């Protein structure tokens, strides 16, 4: 379940990925690479994924102090993920 939550968090925050496309041709009886293209794509944050994360927990039963602590925790997590995404870029 943690892997699913992490995947939803990644989509909720947005991420970057690199895509590699290669074209090959048969020359002299063997396959040879004739073209290689690397593309970096930025996937924007997804609000539906963020909503899933928010709805995952019942916040109505928390006290004001618990809500404030959860807010700080989530903001810290967002900042860590943003830093991690910047470092990967």
C-alpha positions in Angstrom: 0.0 0.0 0.0 2.9 2.3 0.6 4.1 2.0 -3.0 0.6 3.0 -4.2 0.6 6.0 -1.9 4.1 7.1 -3.0 3.0 6.8 -6.6 -0.1 9.0 -6.0 2.1 11.5 -4.1 4.5 11.6 -7.1 1.6 12.3 -9.4 0.1 14.9 -7.0 3.4 16.8 -6.8 4.3 16.5 -10.5 7.6 15.0 -11.8 10.0 14.9 -14.7 11.0 12.0 -16.8 13.3 11.2 -19.7 12.2 9.4 -22.7 14.6 7.7 -25.2 13.6 6.8 -28.7 15.9 4.8 -30.9 15.6 3.9 -34.6 17.5 0.9 -36.0 18.2 -0.2 -39.6 19.5 -3.4 -41.0 22.9 -2.8 -42.7 25.3 -5.5 -43.8 23.2 -8.2 -42.1 23.1 -6.5 -38.6 21.0 -4.0 -36.8 22.6 -0.6 -36.4 21.4 2.4 -34.5 20.7 5.2 -36.9 18.9 7.7 -34.7 18.6 8.3 -31.0 16.5 11.0 -29.4 16.3 11.9 -25.7 13.4 14.0 -24.5 12.8 15.4 -21.0 9.2 15.8 -20.1 7.7 17.6 -17.2 4.4 16.2 -15.9 2.5 18.8 -14.0 0.9 18.3 -10.5 -2.4 16.5 -10.6 -5.2 17.8 -8.4 -7.2 14.6 -8.5 -4.2 12.7 -7.0 -3.8 15.5 -4.4 -7.5 15.1 -3.5 -7.0 11.3 -3.1 -4.2 11.9 -0.6 -6.3 14.4 1.4 -9.3 12.2 1.5 -7.2 9.3 2.5 -7.3 10.5 6.1 -10.2 11.6 8.2 -9.2 15.0 9.4 -12.5 15.8 11.1 -11.5 13.8 14.2 -8.3 15.7 14.8 -7.8 18.5 17.3 -6.5 21.9 16.2 -3.0 21.0 17.4 -3.1 17.7 15.5 -4.3 19.5 12.4 -1.5 22.1 12.7 1.1 19.3 13.1 -0.2 17.4 10.1 -0.1 20.7 8.1 3.5 21.2 9.0 4.3 17.5 8.2 2.7 17.8 4.7 4.4 21.1 3.9 7.7 19.6 4.9 7.1 16.6 2.7 6.1 18.8 -0.2 9.3 20.8 0.2 11.4 17.6 0.4 9.8 16.3 -2.8 10.3 19.6 -4.6 14.0 19.6 -3.6 14.3 16.0 -4.7 12.7 16.8 -8.1 15.1 19.8 -8.6 18.1 17.6 -7.8 17.0 15.0 -10.3 16.6 17.6 -13.0 
